[in-house]
Amino acid sequence: MRPFGTILVFEGKLYIQTGKIKPVSKQIVANPKVEVCAMNGGDWIRIAATLVEDDRNEARQAMLDAYPSLQSMYKADDGNTVVYYFKDAEATISGFTHAPEVIKF
């Protein structure tokens, strides 16, 4: 389990970002199947997906443009910045007051 503070919709795909030298990046390479869980008020969302690296500078730069504070630590072409998009994702939105809603993307 890891916290991620970066999330971006780029070219219609959901992305996250990290550094290649971080243990989490090595773990994603070894096992790209992930789950994300979050709450919003009384509802929670769980997303299950496979992460796929997008090795294009354009994708990395889009993330850095969305999070300017990262630009002091990362550059699109630094060999460390990595962005992953969610593939074959299934999001389940649940709550105590309604039936679960499933969204595939």
ChimeraX attribute file (.defattr): number of C-alpha atoms within 10 A of each C-alpha:
attribute: neighborCount
match mode: 1-to-1
recipient: residues
	/A:1	8
	/A:2	6
	/A:3	6
	/A:4	10
	/A:5	9
	/A:6	15
	/A:7	16
	/A:8	19
	/A:9	13
	/A:10	14
	/A:11	9
	/A:12	9
	/A:13	12
	/A:14	16
	/A:15	23
	/A:16	19
	/A:17	21
	/A:18	18
	/A:19	17
	/A:20	16
	/A:21	12
	/A:22	10
	/A:23	11
	/A:24	14
	/A:25	19
	/A:26	13
	/A:27	11
	/A:28	17
	/A:29	14
	/A:30	9
	/A:31	11
	/A:32	18
	/A:33	16
	/A:34	14
	/A:35	15
	/A:36	14
	/A:37	13
	/A:38	10
	/A:39	12
	/A:40	9
	/A:41	6
	/A:42	9
	/A:43	14
	/A:44	15
	/A:45	17
	/A:46	16
	/A:47	18
	/A:48	18
	/A:49	20
	/A:50	17
	/A:51	23
	/A:52	16
	/A:53	18
	/A:54	14
	/A:55	15
	/A:56	12
	/A:57	16
	/A:58	13
	/A:59	22
	/A:60	23
	/A:61	18
	/A:62	16
	/A:63	25
	/A:64	22
	/A:65	13
	/A:66	13
	/A:67	14
	/A:68	11
	/A:69	10
	/A:70	13
	/A:71	13
	/A:72	8
	/A:73	12
	/A:74	19
	/A:75	16
	/A:76	21
	/A:77	14
	/A:78	11
	/A:79	12
	/A:80	15
	/A:81	21
	/A:82	25
	/A:83	28
	/A:84	23
	/A:85	22
	/A:86	21
	/A:87	18
	/A:88	10
	/A:89	19
	/A:90	17
	/A:91	19
	/A:92	16
	/A:93	20
	/A:94	17
	/A:95	15
	/A:96	9
	/A:97	8
	/A:98	9
	/A:99	9
	/A:100	15
	/A:101	11
	/A:102	13
	/A:103	11
	/A:104	12
	/A:105	12
